[in-house]
Amino acid sequence: MELLQNLKRGYKAGNIVQRLLYWNVAVAIIFIIFKAFYEPVYLFLVDNISLNSNFEIFIYKPWTLITYSFLHADFIHLLFNLLMLYFVGMLFETFFSKFQLLAVYIFGGIFAGMTYLIASNFLTINSQVVGASGAIMALLFAVTTYRPNMNVRLALIGNVKVWYIAAFFVFLDIVQIPMSNTGGHITHLGGALFGFIYIQCLNKGFDMGKFFVWLNDLFSPNKKKYTNFKNVYTNNKNEQASSQSKKNQKDVVQIQIDVILDKISKSGYESLSKEEKEFLFKQR
């Protein structure tokens, strides 16, 4: 029971990346239990959660466009995606909000799944696809499109520009399409394309993350309620002084943020001190 309480506290205290990790692990544990003790139920769930390339089957299971990205083929598949999600998710959160991350992850997974379905009709693919790789590729390419020359520190290698990493994964997927797991590699490329599209939309003022902001406001128990308080008249000079003071504070904060982002771009996220990471986290 103490373990469950610790997990519960960890989930509540965690950021959106850590919560997505919890969800992926929880789904994996549930499926391991069913596979070990109730295999017919396990097979039924796999069939109704994974994304089938056959459009005639998919049309009766449209929810699988979302659910497939939370199911993994085996332990190695799960472990690799958890590591990548943590790595890429933390990079993404350096620049964007949790709602934007959720938008890229969920919509990126859906877009990657749709890419898989469309390609299956042209390449006569007859299979099922599972895994968060497409959603993770969307996050990676969103960061790459936004800050292509940002340095990332990799173990045993050192600093590497993030676009080198993104290009390496795309190269691997393209090369392996004719070899094996064709549907999986196409899904990855679909996710990568969505990450690029998301940043282009964001640059033009269209933020898909606002959908999750709206959902949060709709279901949040702590959302603000409108009141009928009357206007209170205040001294205009005091208001102007207060407004100018707040503006100056915002300018100072923005300068600090710019300095930290410049440091990340030159030396990578790991080069930040604990205080700098905490400061950046509080600004989200």
C-alpha positions as CSV (number, residue, x, y, z in Angstrom):
1,M,0.0,0.0,0.0
2,E,2.9,2.3,0.8
3,L,4.2,1.8,-2.7
4,L,0.9,2.7,-4.2
5,Q,0.8,5.9,-2.1
6,N,4.3,6.8,-3.2
7,L,3.3,6.3,-6.9
8,K,0.2,8.4,-6.4
9,R,2.2,11.2,-4.8
10,G,4.8,10.9,-7.6
11,Y,2.1,11.1,-10.3
12,K,0.5,14.2,-8.7
13,A,3.8,16.0,-8.3
14,G,5.1,15.1,-11.7
15,N,5.0,17.2,-14.9
16,I,3.1,16.2,-18.0
17,V,6.1,14.1,-19.3
18,Q,6.3,12.1,-16.1
19,R,2.5,11.6,-16.2
20,L,2.6,10.3,-19.7
21,L,5.4,7.9,-18.6
22,Y,3.1,6.7,-15.8
23,W,0.3,6.1,-18.3
24,N,2.4,4.0,-20.6
25,V,3.8,1.9,-17.8
26,A,0.4,1.4,-16.2
27,V,-1.1,0.1,-19.6
28,A,1.9,-2.2,-20.0
29,I,1.4,-3.7,-16.5
30,I,-2.3,-4.2,-17.1
31,F,-1.5,-6.1,-20.3
32,I,1.2,-8.2,-18.7
33,I,-1.3,-9.3,-16.0
34,F,-4.0,-10.2,-18.5
35,K,-1.5,-12.0,-20.8
36,A,-0.3,-14.1,-17.8
37,F,-3.6,-15.0,-16.3
38,Y,-6.4,-14.1,-18.8
39,E,-5.0,-14.6,-22.3
40,P,-8.4,-14.4,-24.1
41,V,-9.1,-11.0,-22.5
42,Y,-5.5,-9.9,-23.4
43,L,-6.1,-10.9,-27.1
44,F,-9.4,-9.1,-27.1
45,L,-7.9,-5.9,-25.8
46,V,-4.9,-6.0,-28.2
47,D,-7.3,-6.4,-31.1
48,N,-9.4,-3.5,-29.9
49,I,-6.6,-1.1,-29.0
50,S,-4.0,-1.6,-31.7
51,L,-4.4,0.2,-35.0
52,N,-5.3,-2.1,-37.9
53,S,-4.1,-1.2,-41.5
54,N,-7.4,-2.6,-42.9
55,F,-9.7,0.4,-43.3
56,E,-12.8,-1.8,-43.2
57,I,-11.8,-3.0,-39.7
58,F,-10.6,0.5,-38.5
59,I,-13.9,2.1,-39.4
60,Y,-15.6,0.2,-36.6
61,K,-12.8,1.0,-34.2
62,P,-12.0,4.7,-34.7
63,W,-10.8,5.1,-31.1
64,T,-7.7,3.0,-32.0
65,L,-6.2,6.1,-33.6
66,I,-5.6,7.3,-30.0
67,T,-5.2,4.0,-28.0
68,Y,-2.6,2.4,-30.2
69,S,0.1,4.8,-29.0
70,F,-0.3,3.6,-25.4
71,L,0.3,-0.1,-26.2
72,H,3.7,-1.6,-26.9
73,A,4.8,-4.8,-28.5
74,D,7.3,-6.0,-25.9
75,F,9.5,-4.8,-23.0
76,I,12.3,-3.5,-25.2
77,H,9.9,-1.5,-27.3
78,L,8.4,0.0,-24.2
79,L,11.7,0.8,-22.6
80,F,13.1,2.5,-25.6
81,N,10.0,4.7,-26.0
82,L,10.0,5.6,-22.3
83,L,13.6,6.8,-22.5
84,M,12.9,8.7,-25.7
85,L,9.7,10.2,-24.3
86,Y,11.6,11.5,-21.2
87,F,14.5,12.8,-23.3
88,V,12.5,14.5,-26.0
89,G,9.7,15.6,-23.6
90,M,12.1,17.5,-21.3
91,L,13.6,19.2,-24.4
92,F,10.1,20.2,-25.6
93,E,9.1,21.5,-22.1
94,T,12.1,23.9,-22.2
95,F,10.3,26.0,-24.8
96,F,6.6,25.1,-24.6
97,S,3.7,24.5,-22.1
98,K,2.3,21.3,-20.9
99,F,-0.8,21.8,-23.0
100,Q,1.3,22.3,-26.1
101,L,3.2,19.1,-25.3
102,L,-0.1,17.2,-24.8
103,A,-1.4,18.6,-28.1
104,V,1.7,17.5,-30.1
105,Y,1.8,14.1,-28.4
106,I,-1.9,13.2,-28.8
107,F,-2.5,14.9,-32.2
108,G,0.9,13.8,-33.4
109,G,0.0,10.2,-32.6
110,I,-3.3,10.6,-34.4
111,F,-1.7,12.1,-37.5
112,A,1.0,9.4,-37.5
113,G,-1.8,6.8,-37.3
114,M,-3.7,8.4,-40.2
115,T,-0.4,8.4,-42.3
116,Y,-0.1,4.7,-41.6
117,L,-3.7,4.0,-42.7
118,I,-3.3,6.0,-45.9
119,A,0.0,4.5,-46.8
120,S,-1.3,1.0,-46.1
121,N,-3.8,1.3,-49.0
122,F,-1.0,2.1,-51.4
123,L,1.7,-0.3,-50.1
124,T,-0.8,-3.2,-49.4
125,I,0.3,-3.4,-45.8
126,N,-1.7,-5.9,-43.8
127,S,-0.7,-5.5,-40.1
128,Q,-1.4,-3.8,-36.8
129,V,0.7,-1.0,-35.4
130,V,1.3,-0.1,-31.7
131,G,3.6,2.2,-29.8
132,A,4.2,5.8,-28.9
133,S,7.1,6.3,-31.4
134,G,5.0,8.4,-33.8
135,A,3.9,10.7,-31.0
136,I,7.5,11.0,-29.8
137,M,8.8,11.7,-33.3
138,A,6.2,14.6,-33.4
139,L,7.7,16.0,-30.2
140,L,11.3,15.6,-31.5
141,F,10.6,17.3,-34.8
142,A,8.6,20.1,-33.2
143,V,11.7,21.0,-31.1
144,T,14.0,20.5,-34.1
145,T,11.9,22.8,-36.3
146,Y,11.8,25.4,-33.5
147,R,15.4,25.3,-32.5
148,P,17.4,23.2,-35.1
149,N,20.8,24.3,-33.9
150,M,20.2,23.6,-30.2
151,N,23.0,21.5,-28.7
152,V,22.1,18.3,-26.8
153,R,24.6,16.5,-24.6
154,L,24.7,12.8,-25.4
155,A,26.6,10.2,-23.3
156,L,29.9,9.1,-24.8
157,I,29.4,11.5,-27.7
158,G,29.2,15.0,-26.3
159,N,27.3,18.0,-27.7
160,V,25.2,17.3,-30.8
161,K,22.8,19.6,-32.6
162,V,19.2,18.4,-32.2
163,W,18.6,18.4,-36.0
164,Y,21.4,15.8,-36.4
165,I,19.5,13.5,-34.1
166,A,16.2,14.1,-35.9
167,A,17.9,13.5,-39.3
168,F,19.5,10.3,-38.1
169,F,16.1,8.8,-37.0
170,V,14.5,9.8,-40.3
171,F,17.3,8.2,-42.3
172,L,16.9,5.0,-40.3
173,D,13.2,4.9,-40.9
174,I,13.5,5.6,-44.7
175,V,16.2,2.9,-45.1
176,Q,14.3,0.3,-43.1
177,I,10.9,0.7,-44.8
178,P,11.5,-2.0,-47.4
179,M,13.1,-4.3,-44.8
180,S,10.8,-4.8,-41.9
181,N,8.1,-3.2,-39.8
182,T,7.1,-1.0,-42.7
183,G,4.0,0.3,-40.9
184,G,6.0,1.3,-37.9
185,H,8.5,3.3,-39.9
186,I,5.8,5.0,-41.9
187,T,4.1,5.9,-38.6
188,H,7.4,7.5,-37.4
189,L,7.6,9.6,-40.5
190,G,4.0,10.7,-40.1
191,G,4.7,11.9,-36.6
192,A,7.8,13.8,-37.7
193,L,5.8,15.6,-40.4
194,F,3.2,16.6,-37.8
195,G,5.8,18.1,-35.5
196,F,7.0,20.2,-38.4
197,I,3.4,21.3,-39.3
198,Y,2.7,22.1,-35.6
199,I,5.5,24.7,-35.4
200,Q,4.5,26.2,-38.7
201,C,0.9,26.6,-37.5
202,L,2.2,28.0,-34.2
203,N,4.3,30.6,-36.1
204,K,1.2,31.7,-37.9
205,G,-0.7,32.2,-34.6
206,F,-2.7,28.9,-34.6
207,D,-2.0,26.9,-31.4
208,M,-3.6,23.4,-31.2
209,G,-2.6,23.4,-27.5
210,K,-5.5,25.8,-26.8
211,F,-7.9,22.8,-27.2
212,F,-6.4,21.2,-24.1
213,V,-6.4,24.5,-22.3
214,W,-10.1,24.7,-23.0
215,L,-10.6,21.1,-21.8
216,N,-8.7,21.8,-18.6
217,D,-10.8,24.9,-17.9
218,L,-14.0,22.9,-18.6
219,F,-13.2,20.1,-16.2
220,S,-11.0,21.7,-13.7
221,P,-12.6,21.8,-10.2
222,N,-10.6,24.9,-9.3
223,K,-11.5,27.0,-12.3
224,K,-12.4,30.6,-11.5
225,K,-16.0,31.6,-11.2
226,Y,-17.4,34.9,-12.4
227,T,-18.7,37.2,-9.7
228,N,-20.7,40.4,-9.7
229,F,-18.3,42.5,-7.7
230,K,-18.7,46.3,-8.4
231,N,-15.8,48.3,-9.8
232,V,-13.6,49.9,-7.2
233,Y,-12.2,53.3,-8.1
234,T,-8.5,53.8,-7.5
235,N,-5.9,56.5,-7.8
236,N,-4.8,56.6,-11.5
237,K,-1.2,57.6,-10.6
238,N,-0.9,54.6,-8.3
239,E,-2.3,52.3,-11.0
240,Q,0.2,53.7,-13.6
241,A,3.1,53.2,-11.2
242,S,2.0,49.7,-10.4
243,S,1.6,48.9,-14.0
244,Q,5.1,50.2,-14.9
245,S,6.6,48.2,-12.0
246,K,5.0,45.0,-13.3
247,K,6.2,45.8,-16.8
248,N,9.8,46.3,-15.5
249,Q,9.6,43.0,-13.6
250,K,8.4,41.2,-16.7
251,D,11.2,42.7,-18.7
252,V,13.8,41.4,-16.2
253,V,12.2,38.0,-16.2
254,Q,12.2,37.9,-20.0
255,I,15.9,38.9,-20.1
256,Q,16.7,36.0,-17.7
257,I,14.7,33.6,-19.9
258,D,16.5,34.8,-23.0
259,V,19.9,34.2,-21.3
260,I,19.0,30.7,-20.3
261,L,17.6,29.8,-23.7
262,D,20.7,31.1,-25.3
263,K,22.8,28.9,-23.0
264,I,20.7,25.9,-23.9
265,S,21.1,26.6,-27.6
266,K,24.9,26.8,-27.2
267,S,25.6,24.1,-24.6
268,G,22.5,22.0,-24.3
269,Y,19.9,21.6,-21.5
270,E,22.2,19.6,-19.2
271,S,24.5,22.6,-19.0
272,L,21.9,24.5,-16.9
273,S,22.4,24.8,-13.2
274,K,19.7,23.4,-10.8
275,E,18.6,27.0,-10.1
276,E,18.3,27.8,-13.8
277,K,16.2,24.7,-14.4
278,E,13.9,25.5,-11.5
279,F,13.5,29.2,-12.7
280,L,12.7,28.0,-16.2
281,F,10.2,25.5,-14.9
282,K,8.4,28.1,-12.9
283,Q,7.8,30.3,-16.0
284,R,5.6,27.7,-17.7
